[in-house]
C-alpha cells in the first residue's frame, strides 16, 4: 500500500512533535494544486510546476482535489511540502524572490490546468500580496493637510474605508444607523441567512481568516468577522451608532458639506465635513411589494431584510412570496418547523450546485490555512479566478448564436444543459416540479444562486411550490393571479431590496442645489467609476452604480479597489492644498457611454426575464460590464486630468 502521509521526524520538543504530527495528518487532506502553489512560492522553484507534479484539470468546485496525480506522486508532493515547511520553520529556507504578476499567472495557470489571461496578472498578484496595495500616507509634518471625512456605514465598504483612512493619517468621523457594526450582515438575520460566495474570498485581502467554520458562512459568522475587524482596528469605539445621514448640502463658498444627522431618539443636528464617503451599499433598504389587502392581513407579515427574531413559525402555515437569494436560504431553514410552507414563484431561478455549500471546513484544512505559509492565500486566489472573471465570457451575447431564447452563446448553453440536468436529477421523482423549476431564460440572466437545500425542501410533503404571482391578500388568504386561494398564518416577503433607489432616503444637494435623485432620476443612478458625480464635489460613493460584479466574484474585491482610488483623491487634496476635487462632466459622460455600450452586449439586457439589475427604461443600473481585472486597471491610478481641482485659496 502506498504511504500518502509523510512520517514525522523524531524530535525532543513535545510542541514541535505535535506540530509535525498535525502537519502530516493535514497534508493527507490537502488540496494538492493549492499545496503545490504554496510550495512553489516558498521555494521559488517554478520547475516544480512541470513534469510529474503538474496538475491536470481541477475537478469541480469542491475542495478535495488530487490534481490528477497518481498515488506515488501525491505522496512525494506531500513529503516535499512537509520538508519545506519544517525547513522554513527552522530558518533554513532561503528567502524566495517575490513573484512577479507574470509568475503569479504562470503558477495559477499550471495549478488550475488552464490559461489565466494576462490581463488578470496585476489584480491577482495584488490579491496574493505579491504586489503592494499600500495606502498613501499624508505627511502632516511637512504641512500636508488631509480633509476631514464623514464615512456613512460600517459594512464591508465603510470599515475598509475607515481602516485605510486611519493608515493614511486622514481624520474621519464614521456613523451608522444601526446599534452596531456590520451593515447588511447586522440587519439580515432571517433563518438560513448566509453568503453565496465562498467565504475565504468574501473577506478582506488584508485580513484573511484561517478558521472559518464553513466554506459558505452563515450570517452570524460574517457579522462576527466584521465586528472583530471593527474592534481589532480600533474603529468600533469611534462609530456614532444610531446615527443616520438625512441631508447633505454642498456649500460652495465654504467648500464643504453641511450635513444633517438624525439620532436614534429622532433628534437632529448639523455638522460640516469637507468630504463625504457613502458606504451604504445596494442591499440596504427592503423592497415591499404593492399587494392589495396586505395591510389588512391579520397574521404576522415580515420581510426577510427586516426579520423579527421573535416571530414564531412553529406549527404555522407560512407563505413565502419570492424565490430570490433570501428565499433560497430561508425555505430549507424553516421547512420542518412550520406546519406548511407555500412558496409563491413568479419565475423560476437557475440554481448552482456546489458540494461545499452546506459543509464545514475540516480541521485539517483549517490547520493548513493557518500553519502552511501561502496555502490560504493560494486557495483564496484560485477562488478569485474560478468564481469571478472566469465566468465573465458566458455573459456576453453572441449575435450569431441561434438559440437566443434559451442561451446567449455556446458556453452559456453548456451551463444551461448542466444546470437543467441537475434540476432533473434532484427532482427525478416529481416531474411536475421539474416543469415549474426549469427557467425559460438563459443562465446568469438573474443573480446566480446556490442550492442550500432548496430542491430537497421542495420534495417535502409540507412544502408546496406555486408557480404564479400573488394578486392580492384577502383576509387570511393569499390569492394568486389565477384566482387560486391559499390560507396561511404568516406571510414572509422575500422580495429583495431597493437596489435601484441608490442612497435613498438620503437627500444630497450638489453645487447647483439639485439633489442626486433629481440629477439621476428615480431609478437611473450613474457615476464615474461608480464613485463620483459632476456637481457633487468631494462626494465618493462606495459600491455605487454599475459596480456590482454580476458575473461573480467577491464584492469585497471591488470595495478595496474603490477605497484605494478614493484615498488617492484625498492624498492629492492634501499634497496640493485642494479644497475640492470633482469629476469632469465630459469624463462622466464618456464613461457612462462606454458602460451603456458594453452592457448592450450583456445577458442582463435579455428580454426573457425581469431583474433588479434593470430600471424602468431597461438600462442596467447596478452591474458592471467589465471584468474585475478591467475595473482594477481603470481604478488603480487616479488620472488628475479627469477631475476639476480647486485650491483652498481659490
C-alpha positions, 0 to 999 in steps of 0.5 A: 500500500502506498504511504500518502502521509509523510512520517514525522521526524523524531524530535525532543520538543513535545510542541514541535512533535505535535506540530509535525504530527498535525502537519502530516495528518493535514497534508493527507487532506490537502488540496494538492494544486493549492499545496503545490502553489504554496510550495512553489512560492516558498521555494521559488522553484517554478520547475516544480510546476512541470513534469510529474507534479503538474496538475491536470484539470481541477475537478469541480468546485469542491475542495478535495482535489488530487490534481490528477496525480497518481498515488506515488506522486501525491505522496512525494508532493506531500513529503516535499511540502512537509520538508519545506515547511519544517525547513522554513520553520527552522530558518533554513529556507532561503528567502524566495524572490517575490513573484512577479504578476507574470509568475503569479499567472504562470503558477495559477495557470499550471495549478488550475490546468488552464490559461489565466489571461494576462490581463488578470496578472496585476489584480491577482498578484495584488490579491496574493500580496505579491504586489503592494496595495499600500495606502498613501500616507499624508505627511502632516509634518511637512504641512500636508493637510488631509480633509476631514471625512464623514464615512456613512456605514460600517459594512464591508465598504465603510470599515475598509474605508475607515481602516485605510483612512486611519493608515493614511493619517486622514481624520474621519468621523464614521456613523451608522444607523444601526446599534452596531457594526456590520451593515447588511450582515447586522440587519439580515438575520432571517433563518438560513441567512448566509453568503453565496460566495465562498467565504475565504474570498468574501473577506478582506485581502488584508485580513484573511481568516484561517478558521472559518467554520464553513466554506459558505458562512452563515450570517452570524459568522460574517457579522462576527468577522466584521465586528472583530475587524471593527474592534481589532482596528480600533474603529468600533469605539469611534462609530456614532451608532444610531446615527443616520445621514438625512441631508447633505448640502454642498456649500460652495463658498465654504467648500464643504458639506453641511450635513444633517444627522438624525439620532436614534431618539429622532433628534437632529443636528448639523455638522460640516465635513469637507468630504463625504464617503457613502458606504451604504451599499445596494442591499440596504433598504427592503423592497415591499411589494404593492399587494392589495389587502396586505395591510389588512392581513391579520397574521404576522407579515415580515420581510426577510431584510427586516426579520423579527427574531421573535416571530414564531413559525412553529406549527404555522402555515407560512407563505413565502412570496419570492424565490430570490437569494433570501428565499433560497436560504430561508425555505430549507431553514424553516421547512420542518418547523412550520406546519406548511410552507407555500412558496409563491414563484413568479419565475423560476431561478437557475440554481448552482450546485456546489458540494461545499455549500452546506459543509464545514471546513475540516480541521485539517484544512483549517490547520493548513490555512493557518500553519502552511505559509501561502496555502490560504492565500493560494486557495483564496486566489484560485477562488478569485479566478474560478468564481469571478472573471472566469465566468465573465465570457458566458455573459456576453451575447453572441449575435450569431448564436441561434438559440437566443431564447434559451442561451446567449452563446455556446458556453452559456448553453453548456451551463444551461444543459448542466444546470437543467440536468441537475434540476432533473436529477434532484427532482427525478421523482416529481416531474411536475416540479421539474416543469415549474423549476426549469427557467425559460431564460438563459443562465446568469440572466438573474443573480446566480444562486446556490442550492442550500437545500432548496430542491430537497425542501421542495420534495417535502410533503409540507412544502408546496411550490406555486408557480404564479404571482400573488394578486392580492391578500384577502383576509387570511388568504393569499390569492394568486393571479389565477384566482387560486386561494391559499390560507396561511398564518404568516406571510414572509416577503422575500422580495429583495431590496431597493437596489435601484433607489441608490442612497435613498432616503438620503437627500444630497444637494450638489453645487447647483442645489439639485439633489442626486435623485433629481440629477439621476432620476428615480431609478437611473443612478450613474457615476464615474467609476461608480464613485463620483458625480459632476456637481457633487464635489468631494462626494465618493460613493462606495459600491455605487452604480454599475459596480456590482460584479454580476458575473461573480466574484467577491464584492469585497474585491471591488470595495478595496479597489474603490477605497484605494482610488478614493484615498488617492483623491484625498492624498492629492487634496492634501499634497496640493492644498485642494479644497475640492476635487470633482469629476469632469462632466465630459469624463462622466459622460464618456464613461457612462457611454462606454458602460451603456455600450458594453452592457448592450452586449450583456445577458442582463439586457435579455428580454426573457426575464425581469431583474433588479439589475434593470430600471424602468427604461431597461438600462442596467443600473447596478452591474458592471460590464467589465471584468474585475481585472478591467475595473482594477486597471481603470481604478488603480491610478487616479488620472488628475486630468479627469477631475476639476481641482480647486485650491483652498485659496481659490 
